[in-house]
Amino acid sequence: MHEDAQDIALALDGDHHAFTRLYDRHAPVVLSICRKRAPQDAADAAQEAFVRAFRKLHELDAPDKFRPWVFAIARLVCREHARSAARRNKHEEHAMHLARQTAPSPPNPASTAEHTDQLDRLSGAIDRLEDDERLAVHLHYLDKDPVRAAAQSLGLSRSGYYKLLARARTHLESLMRETRTA
């Protein structure tokens, strides 16, 4: 992406606003990656991914490859967060169980419950998509130029991206029907 290469050059010269623009362009997809891979720490993981990218920006050989590079950093950070969370959960599981038992239930009107149920079903269905399908959906809804993003991160042509997106939507629709009848 030409904008990325230009902002990387400016950021390497000390322009912090340039890195902010990189962040603004790529943060929604990085956050969606982190929500899937480290749901409890998604915001922290996404922020950490960008901090690492900023610190290692001078190591990026091809500025036009920033997007897949920062996505790879996000996946790495999420794996680390997931391992850390697993260790933490092992030690805190008993305390969390007691807290859930003693916490009062919030009021839950029928319409709020139905809406929450629909969002939970959608989130669960998205989680069940294949990684490429999930990324295609995220790019479609979160990236201002999903075709270019798909070309860079998935190596797809325009038609290849739209075929993947159509397949992902069909799969998502099928998964939503499954959860409705289950």
PyRosetta script that sets phi, psi and omega in degrees:
from pyrosetta import init, pose_from_sequence

init()
pose = pose_from_sequence("MHEDAQDIALALDGDHHAFTRLYDRHAPVVLSICRKRAPQDAADAAQEAFVRAFRKLHELDAPDKFRPWVFAIARLVCREHARSAARRNKHEEHAMHLARQTAPSPPNPASTAEHTDQLDRLSGAIDRLEDDERLAVHLHYLDKDPVRAAAQSLGLSRSGYYKLLARARTHLESLMRETRTA")
pose.set_psi(1, 123.9)
pose.set_omega(1, -176.5)
pose.set_phi(2, -58.4)
pose.set_psi(2, -42.0)
pose.set_omega(2, 179.8)
pose.set_phi(3, -60.2)
pose.set_psi(3, -40.7)
pose.set_omega(3, -179.9)
pose.set_phi(4, -62.0)
pose.set_psi(4, -48.0)
pose.set_omega(4, -178.4)
pose.set_phi(5, -59.7)
pose.set_psi(5, -42.2)
pose.set_omega(5, 179.5)
pose.set_phi(6, -65.3)
pose.set_psi(6, -45.8)
pose.set_omega(6, -179.6)
pose.set_phi(7, -68.1)
pose.set_psi(7, -32.5)
pose.set_omega(7, 177.2)
pose.set_phi(8, -64.6)
pose.set_psi(8, -44.6)
pose.set_omega(8, 178.9)
pose.set_phi(9, -60.9)
pose.set_psi(9, -43.2)
pose.set_omega(9, 179.0)
pose.set_phi(10, -66.7)
pose.set_psi(10, -40.9)
pose.set_omega(10, 179.7)
pose.set_phi(11, -64.0)
pose.set_psi(11, -40.2)
pose.set_omega(11, 177.8)
pose.set_phi(12, -64.9)
pose.set_psi(12, -24.9)
pose.set_omega(12, 176.5)
pose.set_phi(13, -87.1)
pose.set_psi(13, 5.1)
pose.set_omega(13, 175.0)
pose.set_phi(14, 101.8)
pose.set_psi(14, 3.8)
pose.set_omega(14, 179.7)
pose.set_phi(15, -82.5)
pose.set_psi(15, 101.5)
pose.set_omega(15, -177.9)
pose.set_phi(16, -70.0)
pose.set_psi(16, -25.9)
pose.set_omega(16, 177.5)
pose.set_phi(17, -66.2)
pose.set_psi(17, -30.8)
pose.set_omega(17, 178.4)
pose.set_phi(18, -64.9)
pose.set_psi(18, -42.5)
pose.set_omega(18, 178.5)
pose.set_phi(19, -68.4)
pose.set_psi(19, -33.4)
pose.set_omega(19, 175.7)
pose.set_phi(20, -60.2)
pose.set_psi(20, -39.3)
pose.set_omega(20, 177.4)
pose.set_phi(21, -65.0)
pose.set_psi(21, -40.0)
pose.set_omega(21, 175.8)
pose.set_phi(22, -60.1)
pose.set_psi(22, -45.0)
pose.set_omega(22, 178.7)
pose.set_phi(23, -59.1)
pose.set_psi(23, -50.6)
pose.set_omega(23, -177.9)
pose.set_phi(24, -59.0)
pose.set_psi(24, -36.9)
pose.set_omega(24, -179.7)
pose.set_phi(25, -70.5)
pose.set_psi(25, -37.1)
pose.set_omega(25, -169.3)
pose.set_phi(26, -110.6)
pose.set_psi(26, -11.8)
pose.set_omega(26, -176.1)
pose.set_phi(27, -59.9)
pose.set_psi(27, -40.8)
pose.set_omega(27, -178.8)
pose.set_phi(28, -59.0)
pose.set_psi(28, -41.6)
pose.set_omega(28, -178.9)
pose.set_phi(29, -73.9)
pose.set_psi(29, -40.0)
pose.set_omega(29, 177.1)
pose.set_phi(30, -59.4)
pose.set_psi(30, -43.4)
pose.set_omega(30, 178.7)
pose.set_phi(31, -63.8)
pose.set_psi(31, -39.1)
pose.set_omega(31, 178.9)
pose.set_phi(32, -66.7)
pose.set_psi(32, -36.3)
pose.set_omega(32, 174.9)
pose.set_phi(33, -61.3)
pose.set_psi(33, -45.1)
pose.set_omega(33, -178.2)
pose.set_phi(34, -68.5)
pose.set_psi(34, -34.4)
pose.set_omega(34, 178.0)
pose.set_phi(35, -62.7)
pose.set_psi(35, -34.5)
pose.set_omega(35, 179.0)
pose.set_phi(36, -75.3)
pose.set_psi(36, -42.9)
pose.set_omega(36, -170.2)
pose.set_phi(37, -92.2)
pose.set_psi(37, -25.1)
pose.set_omega(37, 179.3)
pose.set_phi(38, -143.9)
pose.set_psi(38, 65.9)
pose.set_omega(38, -171.0)
pose.set_phi(39, -57.4)
pose.set_psi(39, -33.3)
pose.set_omega(39, -178.2)
pose.set_phi(40, -73.3)
pose.set_psi(40, -28.9)
pose.set_omega(40, -176.1)
pose.set_phi(41, -120.7)
pose.set_psi(41, 28.2)
pose.set_omega(41, -171.5)
pose.set_phi(42, -56.8)
pose.set_psi(42, -48.8)
pose.set_omega(42, -177.5)
pose.set_phi(43, -65.1)
pose.set_psi(43, -43.1)
pose.set_omega(43, 178.5)
pose.set_phi(44, -64.1)
pose.set_psi(44, -42.1)
pose.set_omega(44, -179.5)
pose.set_phi(45, -64.6)
pose.set_psi(45, -42.4)
pose.set_omega(45, 179.0)
pose.set_phi(46, -62.8)
pose.set_psi(46, -44.1)
pose.set_omega(46, 178.6)
pose.set_phi(47, -62.6)
pose.set_psi(47, -43.6)
pose.set_omega(47, 179.2)
pose.set_phi(48, -63.2)
pose.set_psi(48, -37.2)
pose.set_omega(48, 177.6)
pose.set_phi(49, -59.3)
pose.set_psi(49, -42.8)
pose.set_omega(49, -179.6)
pose.set_phi(50, -73.0)
pose.set_psi(50, -33.1)
pose.set_omega(50, 175.6)
pose.set_phi(51, -63.5)
pose.set_psi(51, -44.3)
pose.set_omega(51, 178.3)
pose.set_phi(52, -64.4)
pose.set_psi(52, -41.2)
pose.set_omega(52, 178.7)
pose.set_phi(53, -61.6)
pose.set_psi(53, -41.5)
pose.set_omega(53, 179.2)
pose.set_phi(54, -62.6)
pose.set_psi(54, -45.0)
pose.set_omega(54, -178.5)
pose.set_phi(55, -67.4)
pose.set_psi(55, -30.1)
pose.set_omega(55, -176.3)
pose.set_phi(56, -106.2)
pose.set_psi(56, 12.0)
pose.set_omega(56, -176.8)
pose.set_phi(57, -56.0)
pose.set_psi(57, -34.5)
pose.set_omega(57, 179.4)
pose.set_phi(58, -66.7)
pose.set_psi(58, -17.6)
pose.set_omega(58, 179.4)
pose.set_phi(59, -86.6)
pose.set_psi(59, -10.3)
pose.set_omega(59, -179.1)
pose.set_phi(60, -71.6)
pose.set_psi(60, 114.9)
pose.set_omega(60, -177.2)
pose.set_phi(61, -73.3)
pose.set_psi(61, -39.8)
pose.set_omega(61, -175.4)
pose.set_phi(62, -121.5)
pose.set_psi(62, 102.2)
pose.set_omega(62, -178.2)
pose.set_phi(63, -56.3)
pose.set_psi(63, -27.1)
pose.set_omega(63, 178.8)
pose.set_phi(64, -73.5)
pose.set_psi(64, -6.2)
pose.set_omega(64, 178.7)
pose.set_phi(65, -103.4)
pose.set_psi(65, 18.1)
pose.set_omega(65, -177.6)
pose.set_phi(66, -57.7)
pose.set_psi(66, -46.6)
pose.set_omega(66, -176.0)
pose.set_phi(67, -56.1)
pose.set_psi(67, -57.5)
pose.set_omega(67, -179.9)
pose.set_phi(68, -63.9)
pose.set_psi(68, -30.5)
pose.set_omega(68, 178.9)
pose.set_phi(69, -65.3)
pose.set_psi(69, -48.2)
pose.set_omega(69, -179.7)
pose.set_phi(70, -69.2)
pose.set_psi(70, -31.4)
pose.set_omega(70, 175.4)
pose.set_phi(71, -64.7)
pose.set_psi(71, -40.9)
pose.set_omega(71, 178.7)
pose.set_phi(72, -65.1)
pose.set_psi(72, -40.8)
pose.set_omega(72, 177.0)
pose.set_phi(73, -61.4)
pose.set_psi(73, -43.2)
pose.set_omega(73, 180.0)
pose.set_phi(74, -61.2)
pose.set_psi(74, -43.5)
pose.set_omega(74, 178.8)
pose.set_phi(75, -62.6)
pose.set_psi(75, -40.4)
pose.set_omega(75, 177.9)
pose.set_phi(76, -63.1)
pose.set_psi(76, -48.1)
pose.set_omega(76, 179.4)
pose.set_phi(77, -59.6)
pose.set_psi(77, -41.4)
pose.set_omega(77, -179.9)
pose.set_phi(78, -64.7)
pose.set_psi(78, -39.2)
pose.set_omega(78, 176.0)
pose.set_phi(79, -61.3)
pose.set_psi(79, -43.2)
pose.set_omega(79, 178.7)
pose.set_phi(80, -63.1)
pose.set_psi(80, -43.6)
pose.set_omega(80, 179.0)
pose.set_phi(81, -64.4)
pose.set_psi(81, -39.4)
pose.set_omega(81, 179.6)
pose.set_phi(82, -64.3)
pose.set_psi(82, -43.0)
pose.set_omega(82, 177.3)
pose.set_phi(83, -63.4)
pose.set_psi(83, -43.3)
pose.set_omega(83, 179.1)
pose.set_phi(84, -63.1)
pose.set_psi(84, -42.5)
pose.set_omega(84, 179.0)
pose.set_phi(85, -63.6)
pose.set_psi(85, -38.9)
pose.set_omega(85, 179.0)
pose.set_phi(86, -62.9)
pose.set_psi(86, -42.7)
pose.set_omega(86, 177.5)
pose.set_phi(87, -64.4)
pose.set_psi(87, -44.2)
pose.set_omega(87, -178.9)
pose.set_phi(88, -64.5)
pose.set_psi(88, -42.5)
pose.set_omega(88, -179.3)
pose.set_phi(89, -63.8)
pose.set_psi(89, -36.0)
pose.set_omega(89, 178.6)
pose.set_phi(90, -58.9)
pose.set_psi(90, -39.8)
pose.set_omega(90, -177.2)
pose.set_phi(91, -83.6)
pose.set_psi(91, -22.9)
pose.set_omega(91, -175.2)
pose.set_phi(92, -107.6)
pose.set_psi(92, 1.5)
pose.set_omega(92, -173.4)
pose.set_phi(93, -57.2)
pose.set_psi(93, -43.7)
pose.set_omega(93, -178.6)
pose.set_phi(94, -64.1)
pose.set_psi(94, -45.1)
pose.set_omega(94, -179.5)
pose.set_phi(95, -63.9)
pose.set_psi(95, -39.7)
pose.set_omega(95, 179.2)
pose.set_phi(96, -65.2)
pose.set_psi(96, -39.4)
pose.set_omega(96, 179.6)
pose.set_phi(97, -62.2)
pose.set_psi(97, -44.9)
pose.set_omega(97, 178.5)
pose.set_phi(98, -63.9)
pose.set_psi(98, -40.0)
pose.set_omega(98, -180.0)
pose.set_phi(99, -64.1)
pose.set_psi(99, -40.1)
pose.set_omega(99, 179.4)
pose.set_phi(100, -66.7)
pose.set_psi(100, -35.9)
pose.set_omega(100, -178.6)
pose.set_phi(101, -69.5)
pose.set_psi(101, -36.4)
pose.set_omega(101, -175.1)
pose.set_phi(102, -91.6)
pose.set_psi(102, -14.1)
pose.set_omega(102, -179.0)
pose.set_phi(103, -72.7)
pose.set_psi(103, 134.7)
pose.set_omega(103, 177.1)
pose.set_phi(104, -70.2)
pose.set_psi(104, 147.3)
pose.set_omega(104, 178.4)
pose.set_phi(105, -78.6)
pose.set_psi(105, 135.7)
pose.set_omega(105, 177.5)
pose.set_phi(106, -72.1)
pose.set_psi(106, 152.9)
pose.set_omega(106, 176.1)
pose.set_phi(107, -61.5)
pose.set_psi(107, 141.3)
pose.set_omega(107, -174.1)
pose.set_phi(108, -136.4)
pose.set_psi(108, 85.1)
pose.set_omega(108, 178.6)
pose.set_phi(109, -60.4)
pose.set_psi(109, 157.3)
pose.set_omega(109, -175.6)
pose.set_phi(110, -58.2)
pose.set_psi(110, -43.0)
pose.set_omega(110, -177.8)
pose.set_phi(111, -67.7)
pose.set_psi(111, -38.5)
pose.set_omega(111, 177.6)
pose.set_phi(112, -65.7)
pose.set_psi(112, -40.0)
pose.set_omega(112, 178.8)
pose.set_phi(113, -63.1)
pose.set_psi(113, -42.9)
pose.set_omega(113, 179.9)
pose.set_phi(114, -64.8)
pose.set_psi(114, -43.3)
pose.set_omega(114, 178.7)
pose.set_phi(115, -63.1)
pose.set_psi(115, -45.0)
pose.set_omega(115, 178.5)
pose.set_phi(116, -61.7)
pose.set_psi(116, -40.5)
pose.set_omega(116, 178.9)
pose.set_phi(117, -63.2)
pose.set_psi(117, -42.4)
pose.set_omega(117, 178.9)
pose.set_phi(118, -63.4)
pose.set_psi(118, -43.3)
pose.set_omega(118, 178.6)
pose.set_phi(119, -64.9)
pose.set_psi(119, -40.2)
pose.set_omega(119, 177.9)
pose.set_phi(120, -63.8)
pose.set_psi(120, -41.8)
pose.set_omega(120, 178.7)
pose.set_phi(121, -64.3)
pose.set_psi(121, -42.2)
pose.set_omega(121, 179.4)
pose.set_phi(122, -64.3)
pose.set_psi(122, -45.5)
pose.set_omega(122, 179.3)
pose.set_phi(123, -61.1)
pose.set_psi(123, -43.3)
pose.set_omega(123, 178.1)
pose.set_phi(124, -64.0)
pose.set_psi(124, -39.6)
pose.set_omega(124, 179.1)
pose.set_phi(125, -67.0)
pose.set_psi(125, -41.7)
pose.set_omega(125, 177.9)
pose.set_phi(126, -62.1)
pose.set_psi(126, -40.8)
pose.set_omega(126, 178.7)
pose.set_phi(127, -62.2)
pose.set_psi(127, -28.4)
pose.set_omega(127, -178.2)
pose.set_phi(128, -83.9)
pose.set_psi(128, -9.0)
pose.set_omega(128, 176.8)
pose.set_phi(129, -67.1)
pose.set_psi(129, 155.8)
pose.set_omega(129, 172.9)
pose.set_phi(130, -65.4)
pose.set_psi(130, 155.4)
pose.set_omega(130, -176.2)
pose.set_phi(131, -54.1)
pose.set_psi(131, -46.4)
pose.set_omega(131, -179.3)
pose.set_phi(132, -64.0)
pose.set_psi(132, -40.6)
pose.set_omega(132, 179.1)
pose.set_phi(133, -65.0)
pose.set_psi(133, -44.4)
pose.set_omega(133, 180.0)
pose.set_phi(134, -61.4)
pose.set_psi(134, -43.9)
pose.set_omega(134, 179.3)
pose.set_phi(135, -64.3)
pose.set_psi(135, -38.9)
pose.set_omega(135, 177.9)
pose.set_phi(136, -60.8)
pose.set_psi(136, -43.2)
pose.set_omega(136, 178.7)
pose.set_phi(137, -65.1)
pose.set_psi(137, -46.7)
pose.set_omega(137, 179.3)
pose.set_phi(138, -60.0)
pose.set_psi(138, -45.0)
pose.set_omega(138, -179.9)
pose.set_phi(139, -61.9)
pose.set_psi(139, -41.5)
pose.set_omega(139, -178.5)
pose.set_phi(140, -59.7)
pose.set_psi(140, -42.5)
pose.set_omega(140, -174.7)
pose.set_phi(141, -93.2)
pose.set_psi(141, -18.2)
pose.set_omega(141, -173.4)
pose.set_phi(142, -115.9)
pose.set_psi(142, -16.5)
pose.set_omega(142, -175.7)
pose.set_phi(143, -107.2)
pose.set_psi(143, 139.1)
pose.set_omega(143, -177.8)
pose.set_phi(144, -73.0)
pose.set_psi(144, -21.5)
pose.set_omega(144, 176.8)
pose.set_phi(145, -133.1)
pose.set_psi(145, 75.2)
pose.set_omega(145, -174.1)
pose.set_phi(146, -64.1)
pose.set_psi(146, -29.5)
pose.set_omega(146, -179.7)
pose.set_phi(147, -66.2)
pose.set_psi(147, -45.9)
pose.set_omega(147, 178.5)
pose.set_phi(148, -65.7)
pose.set_psi(148, -41.4)
pose.set_omega(148, 178.8)
pose.set_phi(149, -61.6)
pose.set_psi(149, -41.0)
pose.set_omega(149, 178.9)
pose.set_phi(150, -66.8)
pose.set_psi(150, -36.5)
pose.set_omega(150, 178.0)
pose.set_phi(151, -63.1)
pose.set_psi(151, -41.8)
pose.set_omega(151, -177.5)
pose.set_phi(152, -76.9)
pose.set_psi(152, -43.1)
pose.set_omega(152, -173.9)
pose.set_phi(153, -90.4)
pose.set_psi(153, -25.8)
pose.set_omega(153, -177.8)
pose.set_phi(154, -116.2)
pose.set_psi(154, -8.7)
pose.set_omega(154, -179.8)
pose.set_phi(155, 69.8)
pose.set_psi(155, 31.9)
pose.set_omega(155, -176.3)
pose.set_phi(156, -104.0)
pose.set_psi(156, 148.5)
pose.set_omega(156, 171.1)
pose.set_phi(157, -76.6)
pose.set_psi(157, 173.6)
pose.set_omega(157, 178.3)
pose.set_phi(158, -57.5)
pose.set_psi(158, -49.5)
pose.set_omega(158, -178.6)
pose.set_phi(159, -67.4)
pose.set_psi(159, -35.7)
pose.set_omega(159, 177.5)
pose.set_phi(160, -63.1)
pose.set_psi(160, -40.2)
pose.set_omega(160, 178.1)
pose.set_phi(161, -63.5)
pose.set_psi(161, -46.8)
pose.set_omega(161, -177.4)
pose.set_phi(162, -68.0)
pose.set_psi(162, -31.1)
pose.set_omega(162, 174.1)
pose.set_phi(163, -65.9)
pose.set_psi(163, -44.0)
pose.set_omega(163, 177.9)
pose.set_phi(164, -63.0)
pose.set_psi(164, -42.6)
pose.set_omega(164, 179.2)
pose.set_phi(165, -63.0)
pose.set_psi(165, -42.8)
pose.set_omega(165, 178.4)
pose.set_phi(166, -62.7)
pose.set_psi(166, -43.2)
pose.set_omega(166, 178.0)
pose.set_phi(167, -62.9)
pose.set_psi(167, -41.2)
pose.set_omega(167, 179.9)
pose.set_phi(168, -64.4)
pose.set_psi(168, -43.1)
pose.set_omega(168, 179.1)
pose.set_phi(169, -64.3)
pose.set_psi(169, -41.5)
pose.set_omega(169, 178.4)
pose.set_phi(170, -63.3)
pose.set_psi(170, -44.7)
pose.set_omega(170, 178.7)
pose.set_phi(171, -63.2)
pose.set_psi(171, -42.6)
pose.set_omega(171, 179.6)
pose.set_phi(172, -63.1)
pose.set_psi(172, -42.6)
pose.set_omega(172, 178.0)
pose.set_phi(173, -61.1)
pose.set_psi(173, -42.3)
pose.set_omega(173, 179.2)
pose.set_phi(174, -64.3)
pose.set_psi(174, -42.7)
pose.set_omega(174, 178.9)
pose.set_phi(175, -65.0)
pose.set_psi(175, -37.1)
pose.set_omega(175, 178.7)
pose.set_phi(176, -66.9)
pose.set_psi(176, -39.1)
pose.set_omega(176, 176.7)
pose.set_phi(177, -63.5)
pose.set_psi(177, -41.3)
pose.set_omega(177, 179.3)
pose.set_phi(178, -59.0)
pose.set_psi(178, -46.0)
pose.set_omega(178, -176.2)
pose.set_phi(179, -72.4)
pose.set_psi(179, -25.6)
pose.set_omega(179, 178.3)
pose.set_phi(180, -70.2)
pose.set_psi(180, -37.6)
pose.set_omega(180, -177.2)
pose.set_phi(181, -87.0)
pose.set_psi(181, -15.2)
pose.set_omega(181, -177.7)
pose.set_phi(182, -76.4)
pose.dump_pdb("model.pdb")
